[in-house]
C-alpha cells in the first residue's frame, strides 16, 4: 500500500509538471494533484484530473455568465450599457 501511494504521488505530480513550465497551471496545482494521487493511487489519477478539469470549466462558465459584477443583476451599469448598445437608444437606467 505505501508503494501505491508513492506511485500516485509521483504520477500525480509529474502529470502537471509539463503544464507548470509554460505557465498553464501553478505549482500549487501540481502539488495538490500529487497529494490526491497519493491518496487515491496512480490508477485513478487520470480520472481525478479529468473530473477536476471538468468542474473547473463548469465554474469558469458560471463565473463568465455572471459577469464582472459577481451576479449583482439589480441595476448593474454593465447590463444597462449593453442593452443601450443593442437597442441603439441613449443610455438610461432601467
PLY file of the C-alpha trace (Angstrom):
ply
format ascii 1.0
element vertex 94
property float x
property float y
property float z
element edge 93
property int vertex1
property int vertex2
end_header
0.00 0.00 0.00
2.76 2.56 0.69
4.24 1.91 -2.75
0.85 2.57 -4.35
0.66 5.91 -2.53
4.20 6.81 -3.53
3.49 5.91 -7.15
0.32 8.03 -7.05
2.29 10.95 -5.64
4.91 10.72 -8.38
2.43 10.21 -11.23
0.10 12.95 -9.97
2.91 15.45 -9.58
4.60 14.57 -12.85
1.32 14.82 -14.76
1.05 18.58 -14.28
4.75 19.46 -14.28
4.65 19.73 -18.07
1.95 22.39 -17.69
3.72 24.27 -14.90
6.76 25.13 -17.00
4.95 27.19 -19.72
2.68 28.80 -17.10
-0.53 26.88 -17.75
-1.06 25.96 -14.10
0.59 26.91 -10.85
2.98 24.86 -8.76
0.30 24.52 -6.10
-1.99 22.77 -8.57
0.70 20.18 -9.28
1.28 19.67 -5.55
-2.44 19.22 -4.87
-2.69 16.69 -7.68
0.32 14.87 -6.25
-1.38 14.77 -2.84
-4.61 13.49 -4.37
-2.58 10.90 -6.28
-1.01 9.66 -3.06
-4.46 9.37 -1.53
-6.28 7.55 -4.38
-3.31 5.82 -6.03
-1.87 6.08 -9.51
-4.57 4.14 -11.44
-7.28 6.75 -10.71
-5.23 9.93 -11.05
-6.17 10.47 -14.71
-9.88 10.25 -13.86
-9.41 12.65 -10.95
-7.62 15.11 -13.23
-10.36 14.97 -15.87
-13.05 15.38 -13.21
-11.27 18.37 -11.66
-10.78 19.98 -15.08
-14.47 19.47 -15.90
-15.62 21.08 -12.66
-13.12 23.92 -13.16
-14.51 24.54 -16.64
-18.06 24.48 -15.30
-17.17 27.02 -12.59
-15.44 29.21 -15.19
-18.56 29.18 -17.37
-20.74 30.15 -14.43
-18.37 32.98 -13.50
-18.30 34.16 -17.12
-22.08 34.09 -17.29
-22.45 36.02 -14.03
-20.16 38.75 -15.32
-17.85 41.19 -13.61
-20.45 42.28 -11.05
-20.49 38.83 -9.48
-24.12 38.22 -10.30
-25.49 41.51 -8.98
-28.16 41.96 -11.66
-30.05 44.77 -9.93
-29.23 47.97 -11.73
-25.84 46.82 -12.99
-24.44 49.56 -15.24
-22.73 46.99 -17.47
-26.05 45.38 -18.31
-27.71 48.73 -18.96
-24.89 49.78 -21.28
-25.15 46.54 -23.24
-28.91 46.96 -23.59
-28.43 50.55 -24.76
-25.86 49.48 -27.36
-28.01 46.65 -28.65
-31.15 48.74 -28.96
-29.42 51.89 -30.29
-31.06 54.07 -27.65
-29.44 56.64 -25.39
-28.08 55.26 -22.14
-30.64 55.32 -19.35
-31.17 53.40 -16.18
-33.87 50.75 -16.38
0 1
1 2
2 3
3 4
4 5
5 6
6 7
7 8
8 9
9 10
10 11
11 12
12 13
13 14
14 15
15 16
16 17
17 18
18 19
19 20
20 21
21 22
22 23
23 24
24 25
25 26
26 27
27 28
28 29
29 30
30 31
31 32
32 33
33 34
34 35
35 36
36 37
37 38
38 39
39 40
40 41
41 42
42 43
43 44
44 45
45 46
46 47
47 48
48 49
49 50
50 51
51 52
52 53
53 54
54 55
55 56
56 57
57 58
58 59
59 60
60 61
61 62
62 63
63 64
64 65
65 66
66 67
67 68
68 69
69 70
70 71
71 72
72 73
73 74
74 75
75 76
76 77
77 78
78 79
79 80
80 81
81 82
82 83
83 84
84 85
85 86
86 87
87 88
88 89
89 90
90 91
91 92
92 93
